[in-house]
């Protein structure tokens, strides 16, 4: 699972340019430990890079969705949310694989990936036109990003919310 934080870090670095280069393609509406937050998923027109990415490594269908709530001087930043939905090799339904939130720094993250994290997804709808929506909840633990080891004495978090957006045509083609 170490490649997923690396993909997220690349996504965050790609979000460093002016907002004029972006189209909003989705939005997370969440409650994280009692705080209401909106995270926006964008398509970077200049670099042809999407906050919603479809891929099929080894025939396993993956849908990676990132969003940012931070906005400083027309740049996206922390906090960042990332989710992965995974389907089976035989084309089975997509399930929520993990939820990750970078809220303090990129050195640690809150995650539902691993032995202690719990996550759930309901009401997944994907339209022929690429529209997608679902509800989710997760209990997250704080881990070191590189080692994925729990941070001693760190407090976990509960997140719940929904996502709605549109998977860009470039991500739907061939997947």
C-alpha positions in Angstrom: 0.0 0.0 0.0 3.0 2.3 0.1 2.4 3.4 -3.5 -0.9 5.0 -2.6 0.6 7.7 -0.4 3.1 8.3 -3.1 0.3 8.8 -5.6 -1.4 11.2 -3.2 1.8 13.2 -2.7 2.1 13.5 -6.5 -1.5 14.7 -6.7 -0.9 17.3 -4.0 2.2 18.6 -5.8 0.2 18.9 -9.0 -2.3 21.1 -7.2 0.2 23.8 -6.6 -0.7 26.1 -9.5 -3.2 28.9 -9.9 -6.9 27.9 -9.6 -7.6 29.2 -13.1 -6.1 26.0 -14.4 -8.6 23.8 -12.6 -12.2 22.6 -13.2 -14.0 21.3 -10.1 -15.1 17.7 -10.8 -16.3 16.6 -7.4 -16.8 17.4 -3.8 -16.6 15.6 -0.5 -18.9 16.9 2.2 -17.6 15.4 5.5 -17.8 15.6 9.3 -14.4 15.0 10.8 -14.4 14.7 14.6 -17.3 17.1 14.7 -16.0 19.6 12.2 -17.8 20.1 8.9 -15.4 20.3 5.9 -15.8 20.4 2.2 -13.0 18.9 0.1 -12.9 19.7 -3.7 -11.6 17.3 -6.3 -10.3 19.1 -9.4 -9.1 18.4 -13.0 -5.8 20.2 -13.8 -6.3 21.4 -17.4 -2.7 22.5 -17.8 -1.2 19.2 -16.8 -4.2 17.0 -17.9 -4.3 15.5 -14.4 -7.4 14.4 -12.6 -8.3 14.2 -8.9 -10.4 11.2 -9.9 -8.2 8.5 -11.5 -9.2 5.1 -12.8 -6.6 2.3 -13.3 -6.5 -1.4 -13.6 -3.2 -2.8 -12.2 -3.2 -6.6 -12.7 -6.8 -6.5 -13.8 -8.0 -5.1 -10.5 -10.2 -2.0 -11.0 -9.1 0.9 -8.9 -10.7 4.4 -8.6 -8.6 6.9 -6.7 -10.3 10.1 -5.6 -8.5 13.0 -4.0 -9.8 16.3 -2.6 -8.4 19.4 -0.9 -10.0 21.7 1.6 -7.1 24.0 1.9 -6.8 27.2 -0.1 -3.9 29.6 0.4 -3.1 32.3 -2.2 -5.1 30.5 -4.9 -3.3 27.3 -4.2 -4.7 24.0 -2.9 -3.2 22.6 0.3 -3.9 20.8 3.6 -6.1 19.3 4.6 -6.3 16.6 1.8 -8.6 13.6 1.6 -7.9 10.5 -0.5 -10.0 7.4 -1.1 -9.6 4.3 -3.1 -12.4 2.2 -4.4 -11.5 -1.3 -5.6 -13.3 -3.9 -7.7 -12.5 -7.5 -8.4 -10.6 -8.9 -11.3 -13.9 -10.5 -12.5 -15.6 -7.1 -12.6 -17.2 -7.3 -9.2 -18.7 -4.3 -7.5 -16.4 -1.5 -6.2 -15.7 -1.5 -2.4 -14.1 1.2 -0.3 -10.4 0.1 0.2 -9.3 3.0 2.4 -9.8 6.6 3.5 -6.8 8.8 4.2 -6.7 12.4 5.5 -3.5 14.6 5.6 -4.6 17.2 8.1 -1.5 18.3 10.0 1.4 17.6 7.6 2.5 15.1 5.0 4.6 13.3 7.6 1.6 11.7 9.3 -1.9 10.8 8.1 -5.2 9.6 9.5 -6.0 6.4 7.7 -8.5 3.5 7.7 -6.0 1.3 6.0 -4.4 -1.3 8.1 -5.4 -3.5 11.1 -7.1 -0.9 13.3 -8.9 1.3 10.8 -12.5 0.6 9.8 -14.4 2.0 6.8 -17.7 1.6 5.1 -19.3 2.8 1.8 -23.0 2.8 0.9 -25.3 4.1 -1.9 -22.6 3.9 -4.6 -24.0 5.1 -7.9 -22.0 5.4 -11.1 -23.8 6.7 -14.2 -23.0 5.9 -17.8 -22.0 9.6 -18.1 -19.4 9.2 -15.4 -21.4 10.7 -12.6 -20.5 9.1 -9.3 -21.9 9.5 -5.7 -21.6 7.6 -2.5 -21.8 7.9 1.3 -19.0 6.7 3.6 -17.8 6.5 7.1 -14.5 5.5 8.7 -12.6 5.2 12.0 -9.1 6.5 11.3 -5.8 6.0 13.1 -2.8 8.3 12.9 0.2 6.7 11.2 3.6 7.8 10.0 3.3 8.3 6.2 6.5 6.5 5.2 6.5 3.6 7.6 2.7 3.3 8.0 3.4 2.6 11.7 1.0 4.0 14.3 2.0 7.3 16.0 2.5 6.5 19.7 -0.1 8.3 21.8 -1.8 10.0 18.8 -5.6 10.4 18.9 -7.6 8.8 16.1 -10.6 10.4 14.3 -14.0 9.5 13.0 -15.1 10.7 9.5 -18.4 10.4 7.7 -19.8 12.1 4.7 -20.6 11.9 1.0 -18.9 12.4 -2.4 -20.5 13.4 -5.6 -18.7 14.2 -8.9 -18.0 13.2 -12.4 -15.2 10.9 -13.6 -13.6 12.7 -16.5 -14.0 11.0 -19.9 -10.2 10.6 -20.1 -10.4 8.4 -17.0 -13.4 6.4 -18.2 -12.0 5.5 -21.6 -10.4 2.0 -21.6 -11.2 1.3 -17.9 
